[in-house]
Amino acid sequence: MRADTGVSMELVGKRMHNYLLTSIFSALLTLLSITTLMPYAWMLVTSFKDPMTIFVIPPRWIPEPFTLANYRTILQETTFFRSLLNTARIFLVVLPVGLFTTSLAAFSFAKLRFRGKGFAFLLLLSTMMIPFPAVMLPQYIFYSFAGLRDSYLPLILPGLFGNIGAMFFIVQYLKGFPDAMIDSAKIDGVGFFGIYRYIIVPNIRNALFTQGIFWFMGIWNDLLGPIIYLDSVEKYPVTAMLAALNTQRNTLSDTSVIMAGSMLASIPLILLYAIFQRRIVNSIVLTGIKG
């Protein structure tokens, strides 16, 4: 009986210890979530405020009066819809072509054998450590000399040749893919592109989808590129348009309008994550195929 009692007390102690750790971690994560979401919540509230009530002390979390005038202003008096179309012109070209070249390169590095593969792969990965400011001036000079300034080509052309980060992710994803399936396809006379099309692509759809979302977010949030290469404000994508609007209308009365525009610009990203959250997480966690 005493032995059973000792074992029971030990189990109870372990459960209490695990419960305490879980409670602490949950509290910390909750606090971190609140801290992260608070600026976004303030942006949402401010977008419905009258400009004269934004900076009152103490701050008001409930808009008084509640108004939709800021949204009417951003939609009717600015180029918000045109900037959305400008952004679509970029990602509708970059994403399909870029994901194709990225996945094709990942398949080559993960499953094909050729001389210098390891060196080439390391060389490509090393480019991820080069900060954009280091190549910003040479790229600007090149595109200016080529007569491509004030066009979308400087924002589109680099993406057509793939994304190194996405390629590395898909290579890791393909490491768990069985080579036997590829060897069987070769025996049946299927070419390399046929293997890529009919075997590889159907099995990396989740990885491609996830990387496509991340790439879309990068294009949507890109500010530096459009400001550098585009001279005409009417050609700005949505993020650059909001930055220009903030510069042009940087007054107290326009703060709510800018918040409304930022709120509208964030909706597509929020919807993407909310709808495809499970698929994104599963794709990141899984690094191969589980039979």
C-alpha positions in Angstrom: 0.0 0.0 0.0 2.8 2.4 0.9 4.5 1.7 -2.5 1.3 2.3 -4.3 0.8 5.5 -2.4 4.3 6.7 -3.2 3.8 6.0 -7.0 0.4 7.8 -6.9 2.0 10.9 -5.2 4.8 10.9 -7.8 2.3 10.8 -10.6 0.3 13.6 -9.0 3.4 15.6 -8.6 4.4 15.2 -12.3 0.9 16.1 -13.4 1.0 19.3 -11.2 4.4 20.2 -12.6 3.3 19.7 -16.2 0.1 21.7 -15.5 2.1 24.5 -14.0 4.5 24.7 -16.9 1.6 24.6 -19.4 -0.2 27.4 -17.5 2.9 29.5 -17.5 3.6 29.0 -21.2 -0.1 29.7 -22.0 0.0 32.9 -20.0 3.2 34.1 -21.7 1.8 33.3 -25.2 -1.5 35.0 -24.4 0.4 38.1 -23.2 2.6 38.0 -26.4 -0.5 37.7 -28.6 -2.2 40.7 -26.9 1.0 42.7 -27.3 1.3 41.8 -30.9 -2.4 42.5 -31.8 -2.7 45.7 -29.8 -1.2 48.0 -32.6 -3.5 46.3 -35.2 -6.5 46.8 -32.9 -5.6 50.5 -32.4 -5.3 50.9 -36.2 -8.8 49.3 -36.6 -10.4 51.6 -34.0 -8.7 54.7 -35.3 -9.9 54.1 -38.8 -13.5 54.6 -37.5 -12.7 57.7 -35.4 -13.3 61.3 -36.1 -9.8 63.0 -36.6 -10.3 65.3 -33.7 -10.7 62.4 -31.2 -7.6 60.4 -32.1 -5.2 61.8 -29.7 -7.5 62.7 -26.8 -6.3 61.8 -23.3 -7.1 59.3 -22.0 -7.2 57.3 -25.2 -10.7 56.0 -26.3 -10.9 52.4 -27.5 -14.5 53.0 -28.6 -14.9 55.5 -31.4 -17.1 58.5 -30.4 -18.5 59.3 -32.8 -18.3 56.2 -35.0 -17.8 57.2 -38.6 -17.2 55.6 -42.0 -16.1 58.8 -43.6 -12.4 57.8 -43.5 -13.2 54.7 -45.7 -15.2 56.8 -48.1 -12.3 59.2 -48.4 -9.7 56.5 -49.1 -11.9 54.8 -51.7 -13.2 57.9 -53.5 -10.5 60.5 -53.2 -7.3 58.5 -53.6 -5.9 56.0 -56.1 -6.5 53.0 -53.8 -8.2 50.9 -56.4 -5.6 51.7 -59.1 -2.9 50.7 -56.6 -4.6 47.4 -56.0 -4.6 46.8 -59.8 -0.9 47.8 -60.0 -0.1 45.2 -57.3 -2.0 42.6 -59.2 0.0 43.3 -62.3 3.1 42.3 -60.5 2.1 39.2 -58.5 0.0 37.7 -61.3 3.1 37.5 -63.4 5.7 36.8 -60.8 4.0 34.0 -58.8 3.1 31.6 -61.6 6.4 31.9 -63.5 8.5 32.2 -60.3 7.0 29.2 -58.6 7.6 27.2 -61.8 11.3 28.0 -62.1 11.7 27.7 -58.3 10.2 24.2 -58.1 12.0 23.1 -61.2 15.3 24.2 -59.7 14.4 22.5 -56.3 13.6 19.3 -58.1 17.0 19.4 -59.9 19.0 20.0 -56.8 17.0 17.5 -54.7 16.7 14.5 -57.0 19.0 14.9 -60.1 22.7 14.1 -60.2 25.0 16.4 -62.1 28.5 17.7 -61.7 29.0 20.7 -59.4 25.5 20.4 -57.9 26.7 20.9 -54.3 28.8 23.9 -55.2 26.1 25.5 -57.2 23.5 24.9 -54.4 25.8 26.5 -51.8 26.6 29.4 -54.2 22.9 30.1 -54.6 22.2 29.9 -50.8 25.1 32.2 -50.1 23.3 35.0 -52.1 20.6 35.0 -49.3 23.2 36.5 -47.0 23.8 39.5 -49.3 21.6 42.4 -48.0 19.5 44.3 -50.5 21.2 47.7 -49.9 24.5 46.1 -51.1 23.0 45.5 -54.6 20.5 48.3 -54.6 22.7 50.8 -56.4 24.1 48.5 -59.0 20.6 47.3 -59.9 19.3 50.8 -60.1 22.2 51.7 -62.4 21.6 48.7 -64.6 17.8 49.2 -64.9 18.4 52.9 -65.6 20.9 52.1 -68.3 18.6 49.6 -69.8 15.7 52.1 -69.9 13.5 50.1 -67.6 13.0 52.8 -64.9 9.4 53.8 -64.2 8.1 50.4 -65.3 7.2 47.3 -63.5 9.9 45.2 -65.1 12.5 45.8 -62.4 9.9 44.5 -59.9 9.0 41.5 -62.1 12.2 40.3 -63.8 14.1 39.1 -60.7 11.1 37.0 -59.5 10.8 35.2 -62.9 14.1 33.4 -62.2 12.9 32.0 -58.8 13.2 32.6 -55.1 16.2 31.1 -53.3 14.4 30.8 -49.9 11.5 29.0 -51.5 13.8 26.8 -53.4 15.6 25.8 -50.3 12.3 25.0 -48.5 11.1 22.8 -51.4 14.5 21.0 -51.5 14.1 20.1 -47.9 10.6 19.1 -48.5 11.7 16.8 -51.3 14.4 15.1 -49.3 11.7 12.7 -47.8 10.4 11.9 -51.3 11.2 8.2 -52.2 13.7 7.9 -55.0 12.1 4.6 -56.0 9.2 6.4 -57.6 11.5 8.4 -59.8 13.6 5.4 -60.7 10.4 3.5 -61.7 9.3 6.4 -63.9 12.7 6.4 -65.6 12.4 2.6 -66.3 9.0 3.3 -67.8 10.6 5.8 -70.2 9.3 9.0 -68.6 11.6 12.0 -69.1 12.9 14.4 -66.5 10.2 17.0 -67.2 7.5 14.3 -67.2 8.7 13.2 -63.8 8.6 16.8 -62.6 5.1 17.3 -64.0 3.4 14.1 -63.1 5.2 13.0 -60.0 7.0 15.9 -58.3 4.4 18.7 -58.7 1.4 16.8 -57.4 3.4 15.8 -54.3 4.7 19.3 -53.5 1.5 21.2 -54.0 1.3 22.1 -50.3 4.9 23.4 -50.3 4.3 25.4 -53.5 1.1 26.8 -52.1 2.7 27.9 -48.8 5.7 29.5 -50.6 3.3 31.2 -53.0 1.5 32.8 -50.0 4.7 34.0 -48.4 5.9 35.3 -51.8 2.6 37.1 -52.3 2.9 38.7 -48.9 6.4 39.9 -49.8 5.2 41.4 -53.0 2.2 43.0 -51.3 4.3 44.5 -48.6 7.2 45.6 -50.8 7.8 49.3 -50.3 11.5 49.9 -51.1 11.4 48.5 -54.7 8.5 50.5 -56.0 9.8 53.7 -54.5 13.3 53.2 -56.1 12.2 52.2 -59.6 8.9 53.9 -60.1 8.8 57.6 -60.7 5.1 58.0 -61.4 2.9 57.9 -58.2 0.0 56.5 -60.2 2.0 53.4 -60.9 2.6 52.7 -57.2 1.4 49.4 -55.8 -0.8 49.5 -52.7 1.9 49.7 -50.0 3.9 52.4 -51.8 0.7 54.3 -52.4 -0.1 54.4 -48.7 3.4 55.5 -47.9 3.1 58.3 -50.5 -0.3 59.2 -49.1 1.2 59.4 -45.6 3.8 61.8 -46.9 1.4 64.0 -48.8 -1.4 64.1 -46.2 0.7 64.0 -43.0 -1.7 66.0 -40.9 -3.8 65.3 -37.9 -7.0 65.4 -40.0 -5.7 62.7 -42.4 -4.4 60.2 -39.8 -7.7 58.3 -39.7 -7.8 58.2 -43.5 -4.3 56.6 -43.6 -5.4 54.1 -40.9 -8.4 53.2 -43.0 -6.3 52.6 -46.0 -3.8 50.5 -44.0 -6.7 48.5 -42.7 -8.1 47.8 -46.1 -4.6 46.9 -47.4 -4.2 44.3 -44.6 -7.5 42.5 -45.3 -6.2 40.2 -48.1 -3.3 39.0 -46.0 -5.5 38.3 -43.0 -8.0 36.4 -45.1 -5.2 34.3 -46.7 -3.8 33.3 -43.3 -7.2 32.7 -41.7 -8.4 30.5 -44.6 -5.3 28.5 -45.2 -3.7 28.5 -41.7 -3.9 24.7 -41.3 -2.4 24.1 -44.7 0.4 26.6 -44.1 1.3 25.1 -40.7 1.2 21.5 -42.0 3.4 22.4 -45.0 6.0 24.0 -42.7 6.0 21.1 -40.2 6.2 18.4 -42.8 9.6 18.1 -44.5 8.8 15.1 -46.6 6.2 12.4 -47.4 4.8 10.2 -44.7 3.6 6.9 -46.0 
